[in-house]
Amino acid sequence: MQTACQAVQHQKGRRQYNKLRNLVKDARHDCIVFANEFHQHSYLPREKGESMEKWQTRSIYNAAVWYYNHCLGQMPVVMVTEDEDAIRQYGSETEGVFVISFKNYLDNFWPDLKAAHELFDSILQARRERESESQENNGKEYPEHLPLEILEAGIKSGRYIQGTLNVNKHRAQLEAFVRLQGFGSKETELQSDILIYGARARNRAIHGDVVAVELLPLPEWKGRTVALCENETEDKAPADTTGDPMPTGKVVGIIQKNWRDYVVTFPSKEESQSQGRNAQKILVTPWDYRIPKIRISTQQAEALQEYRVVVRIDSWESTSVYPNGHFVRVLGRIGDLEGEIAAILVENSICVAPFSEIQMSEMPKNPWKVNPEEEKKRLDLRDTHLIFSIDPKGCEDVDDALSVRTLPNGNLELGVHIADVTHFVAANSYTDVEARARATTYYLADRRYDMLPSVLSADICSLLSGVDRYAVSVLWELEKESYEMLRVCYNKTIIRSAYKLVYEAAQALLDGDTSVVGDIPELENLDERTRQKQLDELVWAISKLTDIARHVRAKRDSCGALELEGVEIRVQLDDKNNIHDLIPKQPLEVHETVAECMILANHWVAKKISESFPHQALLRQHPPPRQEFFTELRECASAKGFSIDTRSNKALAESLDKANDPVDPIVNTLLRSMATHAMSNALYFSTGSCPEEEFHHYGLALDKYTHFTSPIRRYADIVVHRLLMAATLKKTKGDVKDYAFSNKDLEELCRHINNRNRAAQRAQKQSTELFQCMYFKDKTPETDERCIADGVIYSIRTNGVLVFVPRYGIKGAAYMKNKEGLVISCQGDRSCEWKPGSLHRFQNKITSTTTTGESVTLSLFDHITVKILVQTSRCHADTIKLEIIRNAPYQTSATEASHKNFHVVKSDLVKEVSQSAEAAQHAQEKARVEVIDEDYQEYCQSKGASLYQLLEEIRDLALLDVSADIRT
């Protein structure tokens, strides 16, 4: 039957199908294929909910009955099947049509029983060999995916649950989790993600796919692994390292595939030889642990063994363990800086092509001047307001400035002035379309890729001092004593910033230190009297802004605003654009002053645009976290005697403020980082997509919030600027449609921007980790003191601990039990070595006991001495590995300083990395890999000293993997 042939093709693969076709075509076998599915009287439609196998069996039986009747009953028809249910159902249903097993067929219809059984035995042996070979190659078949209509019906009924598959990168072969979304999660009342245990249960779903999951019976639920482990497989999974059982399921269908370009590595010469006879079919290993190996056809495998290569997945059949794909392009040599950076960009789907000629043709011509016609339409603040900016050193894209002044009635006026980018970037222009696609400026550890051409971001739109600029200003009238807000207005303005201050200078003036006047170029070349007068005005303005910011912050604090900080790193370059230093950000009050003013402006703009466009305004929400995510925070705090109340943002903020250890201030920082880690990410959304009670921003304790203050580097801010202009237009309503998206289009845009923001954060983190590994890679840990550092334990696992190294801002796992089964043991001087023994994990500590009775206990927040190593990988990114060498703090002057302030500067790292970068540049040129260098200036991609000084926003080296966007 045609149905039987197609079943072989789908279940056994093309090879077995072709073999069957050749057997049928051989005239010696007297066989013929009957197209029963195309015959009017033998075709049967598949019933709703019927499995493929049942329908195939029913179709073959129906065709057999038709053939028996077609032959007028003159010849019996035998249907051979191994389906016992079919034998019971159809065996005696029609006289003359026999439905029997293969063995019974041989026993009853073959006269030569010996030959029949020999044939039967040979067939069984061949089947066993195929199954054995299949298992050796992990070639087990996957179940067929259910049709989309069945999945949708099942999700609506609650039988299936829809969510996004997230593979655990540390246990990629073992654990994946489905993050709930859409229908199903409410129906099943699940309070946690769903565990998908083992690769087979994923059923060909790839990390990022939107899948439908069926829950397994309760006795089959498994627990999340709590041991430190390195990509173990199912057969190697430790049996005693899982936590409490959690909802466990299997993937029954894929609703939306998330296939993209993947960076892969070809097998080495030895691996190629072990892959088999067909050298043209190659299994390549993805850079991302979470992606399975991909089978591609190529004749260039040997030539590409030392390169990072991009491939794309085409299909994944149920009969194949691995997906099939094809070669796309070469990125660069393995280990070279440019090749590794290119891999990071591809893995995060970041396109960084130079701006095109047609986009550059839309840029204003230099020198730019204020247009007289435009001047009449704007509020002129150049002569009436003392406006100044406060930014990191060397900042070029100054997109915000501040002002404060006393009004004639004695009240105060606070002003936040933001670059008017939308005046130069028309909606749906070529520049606008490109900015929308990029969605954000991408900051890596050694470069940045701008969202807008630098002629805008670093010049015409940048609010530099002493030049006229277009701005969008938010002005508040405040009561002079209480700072109560009396009135607010939004205007398109012309400003001239008087000062371009750096944070350190502004803080010094706030502290009364006037010695920094020489670092303020705008005060140079003035006579003493004029300089003193202007300095007094500037100091008054900074002090008054700080007073207002304190008041605004106190008001938010009373509502439950959270202060959640990680370790923020800024990178410095020397005069030759080489990396000079990694500088952990020093917290200054002036940072909070600027931040509070920006938050205030974002909040009031959010209120304005949501009032004017209740169903199509772009806002930013931060939903309350799930309480179970705070479990580790509460347990860690209790180890130090602190109690953390997580019932509300206000209770959490107050608890964290009280959780201060006077002996070790890093404890509070670690607890705040854990609280940040428990949070969900803040996201952009359209006000028409959810009810108003869900607009709330949990972290900032504000009912409405958006992003308005950084249009140079965030496309969301450009959208908000256009909405604000539409909301304040004095023209007819017909012009509003040019500024606002429909709710449906805005929802789609928000999804895109959120995805791009996550990609930018991942790229920042991965590039920083790359530079960390490059620094330590060529060092000898046994002799180089830079590889030894003080570490703080912040989490306990069943076979080790998680450690934070303040000196470098590094976090990583430190094993207390190695692969040989030996455990950590401490000597009299508290140095560590490996000995036979066992580990015992408790809630806040872990104890290692040797067979000779020696024991060592490590507790949460203990300071230990660790050795920093690099775990190299040919196919994946290198990673930092920590090894405990002493059960005591690392006693050096640097460590002693870290107890007072753990933000310690380390300059040697970046010097060595810059040398690697130069070597990589030459290697990439030889490999003819495209490297953007001189074109940066022409095509406005930044690559210079300003890069690192613009990394004020980078938070990649936070203690835990958290989004910087959580705060705002």
N, C-alpha and C positions, 0 to 999 in steps of 0.2 A: 504493500500500500504506500501511496505517496506520503501519507501521514507518518508512517513508520520511518521512511527515509528522512523526512524533515526532523523527526525526533532524534535520530542519530546525529544529524548535522548540528542541532542545537545543544545536545547533551554530551556528545562525544567529540565534537570538533570537526573541522574541515578534513583533517587527515583520515579519520575513520569513515567519514561520509564518502570521500573519493574512493576509498577502498571498497566500500559497499557498492558504489556505482559501477566500478570495474567488474566486480563479481556478477552483478546483474546483467551487464552487457555481454558477458562471456556466454556464447551460444551453447557451450557444453553444459551449462547449469539449467537450461530450460526455464529461465526466469524472465519476468516482465514486471514493470512498474505500472500500477493502475492509479490514475489521477483521481482518486476517490473524492477529493475535496472540490473538484471541478465538475463532478457528475451530478446531474439534477436529482437523481433518486438516492444517491449514497451520501450526499453532503449533509452534515449536521452542524447547525450553528452552536457556538459555545454558550452555555447558560451563564447567567450572572452569578458570580462567586464561585464558579466551577474551576477547579485547578486544571492546569495545562495537561497533566498526566491523565487525569480522569477523562477529560474531553478527547484526548488522543485514543485512549483505550475504547471509549464508546464509539468513536468514529470508525476505528478499524473493525470493530464487531458489526456495526451497522452495514459497512461495505461488504463484509463477509456474508451476512444474511442476504444482502441484495444479490451477490454473485451466485449464491446457492439457488435462489429463486430464478435468476437469469438462466441458469443451466437446467431449469425445470426439475430440480431435485434429483437429477440423474447421477450426481457425483457428490459425495460428502465433502464438506469444507472444514479444514482444521485451522483454528487460530491458536498459535503458540504464544504463551505469555508467562512471565514470572510473577504477575500480579495476582495474588491469591484471592483478593476480593473480587476481581473480574471472573476468576474461575468459578467461585461460588455463585456469583450473580448471573452469569451468562452460560454456565456449563450445561444446564438442562433446559434453557429457555426456548431454543429452536431445534426441532428435530432435524438431524442431518448436519448441524453446525456444531462442531466440537471445540470447546475452549479448554485447553489442557496445558500443563507445564511442559517444559522442554524435556525433562526426564521421562515423563509419561509418554510423550510423543515417541521418544526413542524406544521405550519398552513395548509400545503397542503397535507401532507402524513400521519398525525396521525389522525385517526377517532375520538379519544377522546380528544377534544381540551382542556378540563379542565386539564386532566392529562398531556397533552403536555406542557401547559403553566406553570403548577406547576413544571414540570421537568426543563423547561427553566429558570424559576425564581430561582430554587435551584442551577442550574449550574452557573448563573450569581452571586448569592450570594457567592457561593464557590470561584468563581474567584476573587470577591472583597475582600474576607477574605484573600486569598493568596497574593493578591497585597498589602493589608494593612500590613500583617505580613512581607512581603518582604521589605516594606518601613521602618517598625520599626527596622528591622535588617540590614538596609542599603543594602538590597539584590537586588538592581536593576541590571538587566542584562547589560552586556557590549556588544558593537557591536563586531562582528567577525572581526579579523584582515584580511586585504587583503593579498592575496597570494604574495610571494616574487617577482614573475615575473611582477605582476602588479605594485608593489611598485617601482621596478627598472625602469620600463618604465615611470611611473609617475614622478619619480625624474629626469630622463633625459629630459622629456618634460617640466619640471618646474611646473607641477600641484602639486606635493608633494615636501616637503623640508626635506632633511636629516640632522640630528643633534643628539647631545647627550643630554639626559634628565638630567637636574640638578634641584633637588627638593630644595626649600628654606627651610632650617632646622628650621627657626623661624616661618614659616607658612606652615608646611609640608602638612596639609590637604587642603590647599587653592592654593598655588602658586608653579609652577614649570616653568622652562625656558628651551628652547631648544637652545643650542649653535650651530650655523650653521656650516656645513661642507659639503664638496663634492658638487655634482650638486645641483641645485635649488637655492642656495643663490645668485649666480650671475644672474640667470635668473629673479628672483623676485626683485633684486636690494634692498634687505632689508639691513638696516643699523643698526639693533639691533637684539637682541635675540627675540625669539617668546615666548609669555606668554601662558602657558597652565593652564587655570583657573579651579580649582576644580578637585577632584580625578577622576570623571567619564570621563573627557576629556582626562585623561592620558591613559585610556583604558588598564589597567593592565600593563602598562610600569612601571618599577622600576628604581629608581635613578641609573644613569650610563648606562642605555640601549641606544643603538643607534636606533633611531626611525625615522619613516616617518610621517610628519605632513601635514595636510591640513589646510590652512588658512581659518578662518571664514570670513563672509562678514564684511565690514568696520564698519557698525553700531553696530556689536557685539563685537568690540574690547574693551578691558578693560585696566585699568591703573595699574601700579605697586603700591602695598600698601606702603605708606610712614609713617604709624603709627607704634609705638612700639607695638608689640603684641606677644602673647604666644600661638602659634599653634591653632589658631582659625579655626573653620569649616566654610563651605560655608554659613550655615544659621546664623552664628554668626558674619560674616564678617562685619566690620563697613562700612557703605555706603559712608562716606564722607572722607575716608582716602586714596584714590587712586590718583595717579598722572595722567599725560596726557595719553590718550589711546596709546597703543603700539600694534604691530602686535600680534594677538591672534589666536590660532589654536587648533586643536584636533589631537590626535594620531590616525592614521588609520592603523598602522602596526609596528611591531618590526623587525628591520633588524638584530640586534645582541643583544642577552641577556647578561647582565652583572651579572648574578646570582652567588653568592659566599656563603661562610659560614657567618652566621649572629649570633651575640651574642644576646640572648633573656633572658627574665625573665618570669617565670611561674606566672599565676595569684595567688593572695593570696587566702586564704580559702574563704573569703566572695565573691571575684570575681568569684571563681570557681563555687560557688553555684548559682550565677546569670547567668552563661553562659548556663544553660539548663540541660536537662535530661541526655544527653550522656556525662558522665564524662570522657570517653576515648578520645573524640575529644576535644582538648584544643586549645584555642586561646592564643598564646604567644606574648609578646610585645617586639619588637626589641630594642636594646640599641640605635640605630640610629633612630632619629625622622623621618627621610626621608623614612624609610622602613615601609610598612603596616604590620599590625598584620599577623601572620602566623598560619595556622591551622595544628596541628600535632596530631598523635595518640600515646598515651603513657599510661602506667599503673603506672608511677612513678611521676605523677604530684604533689601529696602531699609531697613526699619526697624531691622534687627539688624546693620547693617554695622559699627557701632562697639562691639559687645559681644562678650564671651566667651560662648559658648553650649555647652551640653552636648547631644551627640547619641549615639545608640546604633546600632550596626551590626546589620542584620537578616539580610542575605544577601550572598553574593558568587558570582554565576554565572560559569561558565567563559567565557561570551561577553562579559563586561564587564571593562574594565580596572580599574574602581573598584567597591568594595563599595557596597551600598545601605543606607541608614539612615533614621532618623527623628529629628525634633526632640524634646528632652526638656524643657529649661528654660534660662533666662537666668541667668548668673552675675553679671556686672557689666561696667562699661565697660573697654575696653582701656586698660591703663596705670595704672588706679586700684589702689591698694594692696589694698583689700579684694577687688576682682575678681581680682587676680593671686594672692592668697593662696587664694581659693576655687578657682581653677584648679589650684593645687598640690595641694589636698586632693582634688579630684575625680580628678586624674590618678593619685593614689596610692591611690584607693578608700578614703579616710579619712572616716568618718562622725563628725561632731562635734556631733550634736544634744544639747541640754541633757538632763540626767538627768530622767526622768519623775517624776510625782507618786508613782506606786506604788513606784518605786525609792527615792525619798526617804522614803517612809513606813516603810521598813525600817531607817532610821537610828536609832541610840540617841538618846534625848532628852538635851538639855543642861539643866542641868549634869550631867555624867556622874560616877558614883562607883563604886568597887569594890563588887561584889556580895559580901555575906558568904558565901554558899554557894560562889561561885566561889573566894573567897579560901582556903577550906579545901582546895581541890583543887590549889592551886599552891604552888610553893616561893617563900617570901617572902624577897626579897633587899634590902628597903628599908633595913634597919638594919645589915646585915652587909657590904655591898659599896659601895665608892666607884665609882659608875658615871657615866660622862660620854660625851658625843657630840662629834665633831669634824666640822664641815661647812662649806660655803661661807657667806659672809655672807648673812644674810637668809633662810636656808633654813627652810622651814616643815615640809616632810614629812620629819621625822627618823625614818628607819626602822631605824637601827642605833646601838648604843651599845657601849662597851667597859668592861672592868674588869680589874684585876690586883690581887692581894693575896697576902700571905704566910700560909700555912696554919700551924696549930699545930705540925705536924711539921717545919717549916722549908722545905718545898717551896712552889712558887708555884702560884697558880690564875689562869688566863687565862680571861676570859669575853667572849663575843660575844653580845649581846642584840638580838634582832630583834623589831620590832613584830608582835604577834599579830593580824594582819588577819583570819585565818580565824575567829576567835572572833566577829567582827562581820559576816562575810560567809559566810552558810551556803551549803553546796553546793546548786546549782541554784535558788537564790533569784533574784529579779529582778535584784538588784545583781550577783550572780555571773554570770548569763547576759550582762549588759551588759559586765562586765569581761572576760569570756572573748571576746566579740566584738571589743572594742577591743584586747585582748591586751597593750597597753603604753600608757604615757603618751606623748603626741606632743609633742615640743618643736620649735617653729619659732623663727625668729629674733626674733620680736616677741611671741610668746604661747606658751602651752602648753595642751593639752587633756588633762585628767586621766583616768586609767583608773577611778578611784574618786571618789565625791563628796568635796568638800573637808572636810565635817564629819568624815570619817574620815581623809583623807590629811593634812590640816593641823591636826587637833585631836585627836580621841579616839585615833587610832592613832599619832600623832606622839609620839616619845619626848622631849618637852620637859622642861626642868629644873624640879624642884620639884613635880612632879605625879605621882600614881600612874598607872602604865600596865601593861597586860598585855603580856607578852613571851614569846617562845620563846628559851631561852638554851642555848648550847653552852658547857660548862665543861670545861677541861682541867686536870689536875694535872701540873705540870712539875717535873722535877728542878731544884733551885735553882741549880746551877752550869752544867750542860750544856744545860738547857732540854729535855731528853729527855721525850717525852710518856709519862706513866705510866698515865693513865686519862682517859676522856672520858665525859661523860654529857649527856643531852638532857632538858630540863625545860620545862614550862610554868611561868612565873614571874610574880611581881609585882615591879616595879622602881620606883625613884624616882631619876631621873637628877639628879646633883648639879650638873653644869655643862653648859651648851650652848656649847661652844667653837667658834671659827672657826679655820680652818687657820693663819692668820697669827699669831694669839695663841698657839696650841699650839706652833708652830715657835719663836716667841720664847722661850717658857718652856723649851723643849728646849735652846735655845742659851744659857740662863742670863740672859736679858733679862727682868727683873721689872718693867720700866717699863710693860708692857702690862696690869698688874693692874687699872688703872682701866678697861680695856675688858672686864673680866669682871664682869658685873652681880651675879653670885652672891656676889662678895667685897666688895661695897659694904655699907655700914651695919654693918660688923663692927668690933669693937675691934681694935687693932693686934696684940695677942697672938694672938687667935683667927684673924685674917686670915693671919698669918704661919704659924701651925700648919697651916691648911688649904691654904695655898699650897705649903708643903713637901710635904704629902701628894700634892697634885696633880702637882707637878714630879716627884716620885719615880715616880708611876704612869706619866706620859708617857715618862719616861726608860726605865723598865723595859719598857714596851710596845715602845718603839723597839728596845731590845736584843733582845727576843724576835723582833720582826719581821726584824731583820737576820739572826738565826740561821735563821729559817724561809726567808728569801729565799736565803741562801747555800746552803741544802740544795737548793732548787729549781734554783738556778744550776748546781750540780754535776751535775744531771740534764739540763741543757740548756734551762732556761727562757729565753725571749727577752724582751728589752726593745725593743719596737717602738713608737716614738713618732712622732706627727705633730705639727703645730702646732695646739694646742687653744685654742679661743677661748671666752671668757666675755663676756657682754654686761651692761652696767650701765645702770640707769635713774636718773634724778634724782628729786627729791621729788614731781614732778608726773607721774611715770610716763612721761616722755619718755626716749628713748634718750640716754644720756649718754656712753658710751664702749664701745669694743671692747677688751677686755683679754686679750691672750694669756696663757694660764695660766703662772704662774711655778712651775717645779718645786721642790717642797719635800720634805724627807725625811719630814715627817709625812704627806704624801700616800701615800708608800710604806708607812708604818707602818699606816695605816688599810687600805690596799688588801691588804696581806699578811694582816692579820687576817680580812678578808672572804674572801679566797681560801682561807685555812685552814678557815674555817667551811664554805664551800661544798664543799670537798674531803671533809671528814669526814661531812657530811650525805649527800653522794653515795655514800660507802662504806656508810653505814647503810641508806639506802633501797634500794640495789641488792642488798644482802645479804638484806633482808626481802622484797623484791619483784623477784626476778631477771628476770622477764619483763614487768614493767609499771611500772618506775621511769622517771621523767623525768630524763635526764642531758643533758650538753652535751659534744659532741665537736668536736674541731678536727683534721681529717685532715691528714697531711703534704702539703705542696704538691708539684706536679709539678716535676721538675727543670728542664724547659725554661722555666718561668716565671722562673727566676733568671738567665737569660742576660743581660738588660740590667743587672741588679745587678752581675754579675761583670765585665762590660765596663766599666761606669762606675767600679767600684773599681780596676780595673787602670789606668785613666787617671791615677789618683793614686798608683800604685805599691802598692796594697793587693791582697791575695789573699783572696777570700771562699770559704770551704769550705762548701758547702751540702748535704753528704752526710747530715747529721743536724742536729737542732735544737741540740745541744750544740756541734757544730763551727761552726754558723752564729753562735751567740751569741758564741763566743770570737773568731771572725773579726771580727765587728762591733765588739767591744770594742777590738780592736787597730787598727781603721781610723780613727784619729784624726789629723787634720791640725792641728798646734799653731798654725798661722798662721790657719786658717779653720775654726772649730768647726762651721760649718753643714754642712760636708761629711759629717760623721758622721750628722747629723740627716737629710740627704737620703738617705744610704745606708740608714738604718733605715726611712725611709719607703718606699723602693723594695722593701726586704725585706717590709714589710707589704703592699705592693701585690701582691706575688707570692703571698701566702697566700690560701687559700680561706677562706670565712667559717666561723666556728664556728656549729654548729647544734644545736638541741634534738632529741632522739630518744628513742624508747622502747627500753628494754633488751631487749625481746623481738624487736626488729626487726633486730638484727645481732649477730654473735659478740662475745665479751668483748674479744678482742684489738683490736677497732676502737673501744673506748670511749675510747681515749687522747686527751688534749688536748695537741697538738703545741706550741702556744705557751707554755703554762704548765708543760709537762713533768710532768703528773700523769696517773696511770692512770685516775682517775675524777674527774669534776667536774660540778657542777650550779649552778643559781642559787637561792639560799635567802635572801639578805640584803636584797632590795628588794621585798617583797611589796606595798608601796604603789603601785609604778609598773610592776610586771611580773607578768603573770598566771602565768607559769611558776613563779615563786616561791610563789604561792598553792597551786598543785598540789603543789609539793615540800613545803610546810608540812603539807598534809593527809597526804601519804605519810609524813612523819616522825612525825606524831602516830599514824598507824595502826601504824607500826613500833614505837612505844614504848608502845602501849596496854596497860594491865593488864587490859582487859576481854576478853570472848570474841571469837573470831575473826569472829563474825557481824557485828561492827560495822565490820570492815575494808572491806567492800564499799561503805560510804558514803564512803570516802576515796579509793579507787583506781579508775582507769579500767581497762578491759580493754586488752590490748596493741593491738588494732585501733583502738579509740577513741582511745587515747593517741597512736598514730601519726598519726591524722588531726588531732588537736589540735596536735601538734608541727609539722605542716606549716602549719597555720593561723598559729601563733605566729611561725614563721620568716618566713612571707610578710608578716605585719604588721610585724615588726621591720625587714625590708628596706624596706617602704613608709615606715616612720618615718624611717629613715636617709636615704632619697631626699628626703623632704619637708624634713628639716632642711637638707640640702645645697642644695636648690633655693631655699628661703626665704632662706638666707644669701646666695646668689648674687643673688637679687632685690634685697636691701638694698645689696649692693655696687654693683650697676648703678645703683640709684636715687641713690646718693651721687655717682657720677662722671658721671651722665647730663647734668646741667645745667651742668657746668663747661666752661670753655674750655681745652682741653689746651695750647694754645699760650701761654697767659698765666698759668694757675693752677699754681703750683708743687706743689700737692697731687697733680697728675696725673703728676708726674715722680718716679720712684723707682728704687732700686737693685734689680737682678734678678740671679738666679743661674741659669746654664744647667744643666739636669739631664738633657736628652736631645737627641740630634741626629737630625734628619730630613733627607730628601733636598732639601728646599727651605726649610728653616728650623730653628728650635730651640724646645724647650719651656723655659719660664722660670718660676722661682718668685720672687715678690716678698715678701720677709720683712716689709716694712713693713705690708702689709695682709693677709698670709696668702693671697695670690692666686696661682694658677698659670694659665698660658695659653700659647698659641702665638705666636711672633714670626716672621713671614715674612722670608726673606732674598731672595725673588724675588716681585715683585708680579704682578698680573694682566696688566700690559702687557709682561711679560718682562724688566723691568729688575731689576738686582741691587743689593745694598747695597754702597756704596763709602765709605771713610773718608777724611776730609780730614786736614790736618796737626794740627789740634787734636783729632783722633779723633772728630769729629762725623760723622754719616752722612747720605748722600743716595743717590738712585736713579740708576743709570747702566746703559747696555747692557753685557751681559757674561754670564758663565756661573757655575754653582755646581759644586763638586766635593765630594762627601761621603766622609769617611773614618770609621773606626770611632769615634774619639773627638773628631773635629773636623770642621768644614765650612769650605771656603775659597770666597770670592767673588772672581772675577777679572773686571775690566772689559776692554772691547775695547782700551783704551789701556794695558793692562798693570798697572794698579793692583790690588792684592789685599789682602784682609783675611781673617784666620782667627779663628774662634771655637771654643773648646775647651770640653769638659765642665768645669763648676764655675767657669768664668770669670764675673766680676762685670761687668755691663754696665748702662748707663742706659737705661731704657725709659719710654715715654709710655703712660699707661693711658687707653684709649678704650672707649666703649661701642658695640657693634654692635647697633643697634636693629632690631627686627623687628615688623611688625604682627601676624603670625600666630603667632609663636613667642616664647619668653622671650628678653629681651635678654641679651647675653653680653659678657663682658669681652674686649677685644682689646688686645694689647700690640704696641708698635712700637719697634724699636731706634732710638735717636737718637744714641747715643754708645758707642763701643767702649771703655768705661772705667767704673769704678764711679762711682756718683752721689756726688760729694763734698759732703756736708753734714754738719752735726753729727749729724743723725739717722742717716745712713749710718754715720758713724764709730762711733756707739753700737751700731749693729746688728752690727758686726764683733765687738764684745765680747759682745753678747747680742742676738740677732736678734728677740727678743720685744719689739717696740716698740709703745707705746700710741699710738693715733691717735684723737682725740676728735671731730674735726670731722665725720667720716662720719655718726655716728649722730644728730647734731643736725639735719642737713639731712633725713635720712630721716624723722625724727619730724614735720617740717613737711609732708613729702609725705603722711604718714599722715593728718594732720589734714585736708588738702585732699581726700584720697581718701574720708574718712568722709563729708564733705558731699556729694560727688559720688554716693556710693553711696546716700545717703538720698534724693536726688533721683531716682535710678534705681529706687528702691523695691526695692533688693536687700537681703535679710535680713542684718542685721549684729547679732551678739550683743554687747550692751554692758551695759546695766543688769541683764540677766538673768544675768550671770556670777555675781553674788553670790547671787542667789536659787537658781540651778540649779547652783551649785558648779563653774563652769568658771573657771579662774584667768585673770585678766588684771590684773596689777599688778606692783609692784616685785619681788615674789618670783620672777617668771618668770625674769628674767635672772640673778638670783643663784642660781637653781636649775640653771643650765646647766652645772654641773660635768661632767655626763656627755656634753655635746655635743662631738663631734669632727668636725663637718662641714667645718671649714676645714683639715682635714689636707692636707698637700701633695699627696697622691694620693687618688683615689677609693677609700677603703678603709672596711671596716666597723669601727666602734668595738668590735664584739663580738669581734674577733679575739683581743684580749688576755684576755678573760674569758668 
